Amino acid sequence: MSAISQKPSKESLSDINQSVSVPDNASFFKTLRAFLGPGALVAVGYMDPGNWITSVVGGATYKYLLLSVILVSSLIAMQLQQMAGKLGIVTRHDLAQATAAHLPRGLRYLLFIIIELALMATDLAEVIGSGIALHLLFGWPLLFSILITILDVFLLLSLMKLGFKRIEAIVSTLILTILFIFAYLTFLSKPSISGILTGYLPQLSIFDLSHSGANSKLTLALGIIGATVMPHNLYLHSSISQTRKVDYSSQDSIKKAVRFMTWDSNLQLGLAFIVNSLLLILGASLFYGHASDISAFSQMYNALQDSNIAGAIASSFLSTLFAIALLASGQNSTITGTLTGQIVMEGFLHMKLPDWLIRLVTRLLALTPVIVVAFLYGSQETMLDQLIVYSQVFLSLALPFSIFPLVYFTSQRNLMGEFVNAKWNTYLAYGIAILLTLLNIKLIFELF
């Protein structure tokens, strides 16, 4: 018997699991509307502040060359997130629960340590990005602005009382805010259409190892992959895909849930692809030749007011829009990061504590290194932004440790039943994980 009917002893995110009703025998679009939402929370991780430095600097340094990396990594994300969502719906276990249940104890704890470090790297980018946005918008001291973002966990605890659909609506609104701001900025920058189309064609020159450092092609490419295909999102999606009610006595109901989860995931990740492309295109069309002048968020903010860099479109209004988008991005990522911390802690360690307490503890645990970094480098924004770049590279290093278990579980017929991966899908996913691992080995040699 498959795991389809095996309900776990504790549901993933139990206070919102199976909490959203979906219509029976409704039209395609009415049903899709009911399933839309979890994909938005997943997409947030693909446009968080960690993407901004790598993508904008990538465009400012190599113009449109790295657009192909964004395209390929977005397609990889769609493939892997569909597997993650399917795992949750079909087995009723999130990726952390499945790992704890089916892998040896030593391997389970190793994977737990790696994903916790990945969560810390993710939080580093989110909190620093939000802190810098507050510093730019209100003029508060940078260290104070970073530390005050720790309070955002209490914002999430309050939002959870409103219901999961309300959280999805808030997140979707912030995503659209980010999209419109960057679409407007990119339109004003008058990018080269031919350059964009050429940039989406993969180039072997990306793997050139003749240059090293934080702004080398390979480092930025892997940083984009690490910022686009986020390890923690695989855990998140395998959990929140279970928020929609499914009749597990009916195969048709499960098939419908998997089908519309896939639509939701791909549509929302399509938006994330557009945002990431806009970030790089903006860097290429507005800041090319000025990469050293926009290696920090405040430098980007100031560059949008500097006519010597931004040209005729330079204005304080544009820089304010940039800071608003940065704050929206950081706050969105905080919501998903906190939920993922709970999923990982509960799934790997089988913690049985109140949901609010687990959220608070896991958030504070993940923020500990951020607080240390804030005290050490709180007055050195350039250093903070370089740490963001390297945090995204670490996420790329951690990614295969999440991909291999995910592909393994979703390719097991005894777990997935008729929903098991097609063989070509399994081989492709394993090939991607192996390729990323080899590229990461190259990156380690290049950096050290």
C-alpha positions in Angstrom: 0.0 0.0 0.0 1.2 3.5 -0.8 1.6 6.2 1.8 -1.4 8.0 0.4 -3.7 6.9 3.2 -1.0 7.0 6.0 -1.7 10.1 8.1 1.3 11.3 10.1 1.1 11.3 13.9 1.4 15.1 13.8 0.3 17.0 10.7 2.7 19.5 9.1 1.8 23.0 10.3 -1.1 21.5 12.1 -3.0 24.7 12.7 -3.4 25.4 8.9 -3.2 21.8 7.5 -6.3 21.0 5.4 -7.8 24.3 6.5 -8.9 25.7 3.1 -11.9 24.4 1.4 -12.0 23.8 -2.4 -15.2 23.6 -4.5 -16.5 20.3 -6.0 -17.4 20.1 -9.6 -16.6 23.7 -10.2 -15.2 25.3 -13.4 -11.4 25.2 -14.0 -10.9 28.9 -13.1 -13.1 28.8 -10.0 -11.1 25.7 -8.8 -7.8 27.3 -9.7 -8.7 30.4 -7.7 -9.3 28.2 -4.6 -5.9 26.6 -5.0 -4.0 29.8 -5.8 -1.9 30.9 -2.8 0.7 28.4 -1.6 2.7 29.1 -4.8 2.8 32.8 -3.9 4.6 31.9 -0.6 7.0 29.7 -2.5 7.6 32.4 -5.1 8.6 34.8 -2.3 11.8 32.9 -1.8 12.7 33.4 -5.4 12.6 37.2 -5.2 14.0 37.9 -1.7 16.7 40.5 -1.0 19.4 37.8 -1.7 18.4 37.9 -5.4 18.8 41.6 -5.6 22.6 42.0 -5.2 23.5 38.9 -7.3 21.1 39.8 -10.1 21.6 43.5 -10.3 25.4 43.2 -9.9 25.3 40.4 -12.5 23.6 42.7 -15.0 25.9 45.6 -14.2 29.0 43.5 -14.6 28.1 41.2 -17.5 25.1 43.0 -19.0 22.5 40.5 -20.2 24.8 37.4 -20.2 23.4 35.8 -17.0 19.7 36.1 -18.1 20.1 32.5 -19.3 21.0 31.4 -15.7 17.8 33.0 -14.4 15.8 31.2 -17.2 17.4 27.8 -16.5 17.2 28.1 -12.7 13.5 29.1 -13.0 12.7 26.0 -15.0 14.6 23.9 -12.5 12.6 25.5 -9.7 9.3 24.7 -11.4 10.3 21.1 -11.7 11.5 20.7 -8.1 8.7 22.7 -6.5 6.1 20.5 -8.3 7.8 17.4 -6.9 7.8 19.0 -3.4 4.2 20.0 -3.5 3.2 16.5 -4.9 5.2 14.8 -2.1 3.2 16.7 0.6 -0.2 16.1 -1.0 0.2 12.5 -1.8 2.1 11.2 1.3 0.7 13.7 3.8 4.3 14.2 4.9 6.5 17.3 4.3 10.1 16.8 3.1 11.4 17.0 6.7 9.0 14.4 8.0 9.7 12.1 5.1 13.5 12.4 5.6 13.1 11.6 9.3 10.9 8.6 8.6 12.8 7.0 5.8 16.5 7.9 6.0 19.1 6.6 8.6 19.4 8.7 11.8 23.0 9.9 11.0 22.0 11.1 7.6 18.9 12.7 8.9 20.8 14.8 11.4 23.4 15.8 8.8 20.7 17.0 6.5 19.0 18.8 9.4 22.3 20.7 10.2 22.7 21.7 6.5 19.1 22.9 6.1 19.4 24.9 9.4 22.5 26.6 8.1 20.7 27.3 4.8 17.8 28.9 6.8 20.4 31.0 8.6 21.9 32.1 5.2 18.4 32.9 4.0 17.6 34.9 7.1 20.9 36.8 6.7 19.7 38.2 3.3 16.2 38.9 4.4 17.0 40.7 7.7 19.9 42.7 6.3 17.7 43.7 3.3 14.8 44.8 5.5 17.1 46.6 7.9 18.8 48.5 5.1 15.4 49.4 3.6 14.3 50.9 6.9 17.6 52.7 7.2 17.1 54.2 3.7 13.5 55.1 4.1 13.5 56.6 7.7 17.2 57.4 8.3 17.4 55.2 11.3 20.9 53.9 12.3 21.7 50.8 10.3 22.4 48.6 13.3 19.1 49.6 15.0 17.2 49.0 11.7 18.6 45.5 11.4 17.9 44.6 15.0 14.3 46.0 14.9 13.5 43.5 12.1 13.7 40.7 14.7 10.3 41.9 15.9 8.7 40.8 12.6 8.2 37.3 14.0 5.5 38.7 16.2 3.9 40.1 13.1 3.6 36.6 11.7 2.2 35.2 15.0 -0.5 37.8 14.8 -1.2 37.2 11.1 -1.7 33.5 11.6 -4.8 34.2 13.7 -6.4 35.7 10.6 -6.3 32.5 8.6 -4.0 31.2 6.0 -5.9 32.7 3.0 -5.4 36.2 4.5 -1.6 35.6 4.7 -1.6 34.4 1.1 -3.5 37.6 0.1 -1.0 39.8 2.0 2.0 38.0 0.4 0.4 38.3 -3.1 -0.2 42.0 -2.7 3.5 42.6 -1.7 4.6 40.5 -4.6 2.6 42.6 -7.1 4.0 45.7 -5.4 7.6 44.5 -6.1 6.6 43.5 -9.7 5.1 46.8 -10.6 7.9 48.8 -9.1 10.6 47.0 -11.0 8.6 46.9 -14.2 8.3 50.7 -14.0 12.0 51.2 -13.2 13.0 48.8 -16.1 10.7 50.6 -18.5 12.3 53.9 -17.7 15.8 52.5 -18.2 15.0 51.6 -21.9 16.7 48.2 -22.1 17.9 46.6 -25.3 15.3 44.1 -26.5 17.8 42.3 -28.7 20.3 42.2 -25.9 17.6 40.6 -23.6 16.6 38.0 -26.2 20.3 37.1 -26.7 20.9 36.9 -23.0 18.3 34.1 -22.6 20.5 31.9 -24.8 23.0 29.9 -22.6 26.7 30.9 -23.1 29.6 28.6 -22.3 31.6 31.7 -21.3 29.7 31.7 -18.0 31.9 28.8 -16.9 35.1 30.8 -17.5 37.4 30.4 -14.5 40.1 32.9 -15.5 38.6 35.4 -13.1 37.9 34.7 -9.4 36.2 36.5 -6.6 32.7 37.6 -5.5 31.9 39.1 -8.9 33.3 36.4 -11.2 30.8 34.9 -13.8 30.6 31.5 -12.1 30.3 33.0 -8.6 27.4 35.3 -9.6 25.8 32.5 -11.7 25.8 30.1 -8.8 24.7 32.9 -6.5 21.7 33.5 -8.9 21.0 29.7 -8.8 21.3 29.7 -5.0 19.0 32.7 -4.7 16.5 31.4 -7.3 16.3 27.7 -6.4 16.1 27.9 -2.6 16.6 24.7 -0.6 14.2 25.8 2.2 11.4 26.3 -0.4 11.3 22.6 -1.0 10.5 22.0 2.6 8.0 24.9 2.7 6.0 23.8 -0.4 5.8 20.2 0.7 4.0 21.5 3.8 1.7 24.3 2.6 0.5 22.3 -0.4 -1.4 20.4 2.3 -3.5 23.5 3.3 -6.2 22.6 0.8 -8.8 20.0 1.8 -8.4 16.7 0.0 -10.7 13.7 0.2 -8.1 10.9 0.6 -10.7 8.3 0.0 -10.9 9.5 -3.6 -8.1 9.2 -6.1 -9.8 11.8 -8.3 -9.6 14.3 -5.4 -5.9 13.7 -5.0 -5.3 14.0 -8.7 -7.2 17.3 -8.7 -5.1 18.6 -5.8 -1.8 17.7 -7.5 -3.0 19.2 -10.8 -4.0 22.5 -9.4 -1.0 22.7 -7.1 1.1 22.4 -10.2 -0.8 25.2 -11.9 -0.5 27.5 -8.9 3.2 26.7 -8.5 4.2 27.3 -12.1 2.1 30.5 -12.4 3.6 32.1 -9.3 7.1 31.0 -10.2 6.5 32.5 -13.6 6.0 35.9 -11.8 9.2 35.3 -9.8 11.1 34.6 -13.1 9.8 38.0 -14.4 10.9 39.9 -11.3 14.4 38.2 -11.3 14.7 39.0 -15.0 13.7 42.7 -14.4 16.4 42.9 -11.6 19.1 41.8 -13.9 17.8 43.8 -16.9 17.7 46.9 -14.7 21.3 46.3 -13.7 22.4 45.8 -17.3 20.5 48.8 -18.8 20.9 51.3 -16.1 24.1 50.4 -14.2 26.3 48.7 -16.8 29.8 50.0 -16.4 29.1 51.1 -12.8 29.2 47.7 -11.1 31.6 49.0 -8.4 29.1 51.8 -7.6 26.1 49.6 -6.9 27.6 46.7 -4.9 25.5 47.6 -1.9 21.8 48.4 -1.4 22.4 52.0 -0.4 24.6 52.5 -3.4 21.8 51.3 -5.7 19.5 53.6 -3.8 21.8 56.6 -4.2 22.6 55.6 -7.9 18.9 56.1 -8.8 19.3 59.7 -7.7 22.6 60.3 -9.4 22.3 61.7 -12.9 25.9 60.6 -13.7 24.8 56.9 -13.3 21.0 56.8 -13.8 21.0 59.6 -16.4 17.9 61.6 -17.1 15.6 59.4 -15.1 17.5 59.9 -11.8 15.2 61.1 -9.0 14.6 60.6 -5.3 11.1 59.2 -6.1 12.7 56.3 -8.0 15.1 55.6 -5.1 12.2 55.6 -2.6 10.3 53.1 -4.8 13.4 50.9 -4.7 13.5 51.0 -0.9 9.8 50.2 -0.6 10.2 47.2 -2.9 13.2 46.1 -0.8 11.2 46.3 2.4 8.3 44.4 0.9 10.6 41.7 -0.3 12.3 41.3 3.1 9.0 41.2 5.0 7.5 38.6 2.6 10.5 36.4 3.0 10.3 36.7 6.8 6.8 35.1 6.7 8.0 32.1 4.7 11.3 31.8 6.5 9.6 31.5 9.9 7.1 28.9 8.7 9.9 26.9 7.2 11.9 27.0 10.4 8.9 25.4 12.2 8.5 22.8 9.4 12.2 21.8 9.6 12.4 21.7 13.4 9.2 19.7 13.9 9.8 17.4 11.0 13.4 16.4 11.8 13.3 16.5 15.6 9.6 15.5 16.2 9.1 18.5 18.6 5.7 18.5 20.3 5.3 22.1 21.5 2.7 24.8 20.8 2.9 26.1 17.2 3.5 29.7 18.3 6.4 28.7 20.6 8.1 26.6 17.9 7.8 29.6 15.5 9.3 31.9 18.0 12.2 29.5 19.0 13.1 28.6 15.4 13.0 32.2 14.3 15.3 33.3 17.1 17.6 30.4 16.5 17.9 31.3 12.8 18.5 35.0 13.7 21.3 34.4 16.1 24.1 34.6 13.4 22.4 37.6 11.9 22.5 39.4 15.2 26.2 38.6 15.5 26.9 39.8 11.9 24.9 43.0 12.7 27.1 43.8 15.7 30.3 43.0 13.9 29.5 44.8 10.5 26.4 46.9 11.3 28.2 50.1 10.2 29.8 48.6 7.1 27.1 48.2 4.5 29.4 47.1 1.7 30.6 44.2 3.9 27.0 43.3 4.7 26.1 43.2 1.0 29.2 41.0 0.2 27.9 38.6 3.0 24.6 38.5 1.2 26.3 37.4 -2.1 28.3 34.7 -0.3 25.1 33.6 1.6 23.5 33.0 -1.8 26.5 31.0 -2.9 26.2 28.8 0.3 22.5 28.2 -0.6 23.7 26.9 -3.9 26.1 24.6 -2.1 23.3 23.4 0.2 20.8 22.8 -2.6 21.9 19.3 -3.7 21.4 18.1 -0.1 17.7 18.9 -0.4 17.3 17.9 -4.1 18.6 14.3 -3.7 16.2 13.3 -0.9 13.3 15.0 -2.7 13.9 13.2 -6.0 14.5 9.9 -4.2 11.2 10.0 -2.2 9.1 11.1 -5.2 10.6 8.4 -7.4 9.6 5.6 -4.9 6.4 3.8 -6.0 5.8 2.4 -2.6 5.5 6.0 -1.3 3.9 7.8 -4.2 1.7 5.0 -5.8 0.5 6.1 -9.2 1.9 9.6 -8.6 5.5 8.5 -8.7 7.8 10.6 -10.9 8.1 9.6 -14.6 11.5 8.1 -15.2 12.7 10.9 -17.4 11.7 13.4 -14.7 13.7 11.5 -12.1 16.8 11.2 -14.3 16.6 14.9 -15.2 16.4 15.9 -11.6 19.3 13.7 -10.5 21.3 15.1 -13.5 20.6 18.7 -12.3 21.6 17.8 -8.7 24.9 16.2 -10.0 25.6 19.1 -12.3 25.1 21.6 -9.4 27.3 19.5 -7.2 30.2 19.5 -9.8 29.8 23.3 -10.3 29.9 23.8 -6.6 33.2 21.9 -6.3 34.6 24.1 -9.0 33.3 27.1 -7.1 35.0 26.0 -3.9 38.4 25.7 -5.7 37.9 29.1 -7.3 37.1 30.8 -4.0 39.7 29.1 -1.9 
